[in-house]
Amino acid sequence: MKLEGILRVKDDHLLFEFKKKDAVIEAYQSELKTVEIPLSEIEMLEFKKGWFSAKLILHGKSASSFRELPGKDLIERVLKVKRKHREVAARISSNLNLMISEKKLQEMDGDE
């Protein structure tokens, strides 16, 4: 099985819409599933671009951060990015990391 879907940023959440497909002949497709993850559950995002592929790596703050998203790793999800979407993925990573850093600074200012 393989997953295919989209990632959108909605207010202070990441919105995932995806479905499972048969990896070989794609004869089977599941229903579309939607999962929202608050940015407060995200530690950071990484965009890695290689010669032939690109990926967006999401790092969660805890093991429960991605409990509703399929994946093997407890606190990390790796999203493959198509060539035509690389620029958008890089901007998402940069903008969200900035938002996450700003929230951390606000929390630190509130503690003082």
C-alpha positions in Angstrom: 0.0 0.0 0.0 1.1 3.6 -0.6 -0.4 6.8 0.6 -1.2 9.8 -1.6 -2.5 13.1 -0.5 -2.0 16.8 0.2 -0.8 18.9 3.0 -2.3 22.3 3.7 -1.8 24.9 6.4 -5.0 26.0 8.0 -4.7 28.7 10.7 -2.5 27.1 13.3 -3.0 23.5 12.1 -1.6 21.2 9.5 -4.4 19.6 7.5 -3.6 16.3 5.8 -6.0 14.8 3.3 -5.0 11.3 2.0 -6.0 7.9 0.8 -4.4 4.5 0.7 -3.8 2.9 -2.7 -2.6 -0.5 -3.8 1.1 0.2 -4.7 1.2 -2.2 -7.7 -1.9 -1.7 -9.9 -3.7 0.8 -7.8 -6.9 -1.2 -8.1 -7.8 -0.6 -4.4 -8.3 2.9 -3.0 -9.5 3.7 0.5 -11.9 6.6 1.3 -10.4 10.0 1.7 -9.3 10.7 5.2 -8.7 14.1 6.8 -6.4 14.6 9.8 -5.6 17.9 11.6 -2.5 18.3 13.7 -2.0 21.5 15.7 1.3 23.3 15.2 1.8 23.1 18.9 2.5 19.4 18.4 5.2 20.0 15.8 8.8 20.5 16.9 10.2 21.4 13.5 10.0 20.7 9.8 12.9 19.9 7.4 12.9 20.2 3.7 15.5 18.0 2.0 16.1 18.2 -1.8 18.1 15.6 -3.6 19.0 15.0 -7.2 16.0 12.8 -7.9 13.6 13.4 -5.0 12.6 15.8 -2.3 11.0 15.2 1.1 9.4 17.2 3.9 10.2 15.7 7.3 7.9 16.5 10.2 9.3 16.2 13.7 6.7 15.8 16.4 7.0 16.8 20.1 5.8 13.5 21.4 4.9 10.0 20.4 1.2 11.0 20.3 1.8 13.9 17.9 1.2 11.8 14.8 -1.0 9.0 16.2 -3.7 9.6 13.5 -1.2 9.6 10.6 0.1 6.3 9.2 3.8 5.8 9.5 6.5 3.7 11.1 8.4 6.2 13.2 7.0 7.4 16.6 7.9 11.1 16.3 8.6 11.6 12.6 6.8 11.5 9.3 8.5 11.8 6.0 6.4 13.1 3.1 7.7 12.6 -0.5 7.4 15.8 -2.6 6.8 15.8 -6.3 9.2 17.9 -8.4 6.5 20.5 -9.3 5.7 21.0 -5.6 9.2 21.4 -4.3 9.1 25.2 -4.0 5.8 25.1 -2.1 7.1 22.5 0.3 10.3 24.6 0.9 8.2 27.7 1.7 5.8 25.7 4.0 8.9 24.4 5.9 10.4 27.8 6.2 7.2 29.6 7.1 6.1 27.1 9.7 9.5 26.9 11.3 9.3 30.6 11.7 5.8 30.4 13.2 6.9 27.7 15.6 10.0 29.7 16.7 7.8 32.8 17.3 5.4 30.8 19.4 8.4 29.4 21.5 9.6 33.0 22.0 6.2 34.2 23.1 6.0 31.3 25.6 9.4 32.2 26.9 8.4 35.9 27.3 5.3 34.8 29.1 7.3 32.7 31.6 9.3 35.7 32.7 
